[in-house]
């Protein structure tokens, strides 16, 4: 998570951790040469800053091979160019935007027919209703103005100073996927009538698709695709497949990368067993005791967490050993993780992206553009943030 919560560990946990560390050290020392030989070389890349002076840019969506939209959490919407620079959309009504801590202007997605209808969608925090909601906009041809179109597409997503989720993605069937956080409310992830701690799937007009798992529900459950999440901030579709992937913040352990499955429970349930109110950070991220059928994470950080954020698949022969890999931006980890996956979705290797790690601070979003390059948004705040263009040079 972005604002780490202090947790007091029991003595037996400390002992167990010590044993694991000792075992790991012995194992690593046994065959360092073999491990090094097995790791393929990263592709040579060029990294350059194409836009600076931003404050917590959150999401990016490409309107053409050279033009993109970006959101800043503080409420700025900008149009940028891959050659450099991003100008503010000067006319856009964000008067009802609520910006505190992790809330504000967050996820962004273009309508599948954006080229002709100029529609795009944002996931944003709203006052005075105090919820997160999906809003539909139309961008002017010159990019100077955006107006809201119709009523809000989806309302009632729980809002908190933490755990707001809010990543958006249109699938090939023109359905809109929405990730949500639990907003620090312990009962939300397992409550089907709460939109918090879920992966949602809706039609572009905000109605519920008939093939959603709880489509017959008269309440908010009709929008839900799966449940049991803490704070899902990454969302990406694997090219050439029907696989949808997410990344999720854990408490002080077990950030996760997950394969999205219909109607399933991912096992986060931060309530106290004695029924007392509050938010229990000490429960497992995927509680297989309470929920034996919960979906196990494809990858988990263990201890410590890295604060997994935006994700993207990268493709193209010029990316060499990274071709087809899942890239995961890290906030606390200040870099990008590279996961290689089997066709079925098992993680077969984990690496770091040397050109990006520990060089640019916290990284919020990584996205492959139409030109094949990666576009990376930093998240350091106070006007210091940038958009990085990362292109293979091989």
Secondary structure as UniProt FT lines:
FT   HELIX           11..30
FT   HELIX           32..38
FT   STRAND          45..54
FT   STRAND          57..62
FT   STRAND          67..72
FT   TURN            73..74
FT   STRAND          77..81
FT   TURN            82..83
FT   STRAND          86..88
FT   TURN            95..96
FT   TURN            101..102
FT   STRAND          105..110
FT   TURN            112..113
FT   HELIX           114..117
FT   STRAND          119..126
FT   TURN            127..130
FT   STRAND          131..139
FT   TURN            141..142
FT   STRAND          145..148
FT   STRAND          154..158
FT   STRAND          168..170
FT   TURN            172..173
FT   STRAND          176..179
FT   TURN            183..184
FT   TURN            186..190
FT   TURN            192..193
FT   TURN            196..197
FT   STRAND          199..202
FT   TURN            204..205
FT   TURN            210..211
FT   TURN            213..216
FT   HELIX           220..223
FT   STRAND          224..227
FT   STRAND          231..237
FT   TURN            239..240
FT   STRAND          244..248
FT   STRAND          256..259
FT   TURN            262..263
FT   TURN            273..274
FT   TURN            281..282
FT   TURN            288..290
FT   TURN            292..293
FT   STRAND          299..300
FT   STRAND          308..313
FT   HELIX           317..322
FT   TURN            323..324
FT   STRAND          326..330
FT   TURN            331..334
FT   STRAND          335..341
FT   TURN            343..344
FT   STRAND          347..352
FT   TURN            354..359
FT   STRAND          363..368
FT   TURN            370..371
FT   STRAND          374..378
FT   TURN            382..383
FT   STRAND          385..392
//
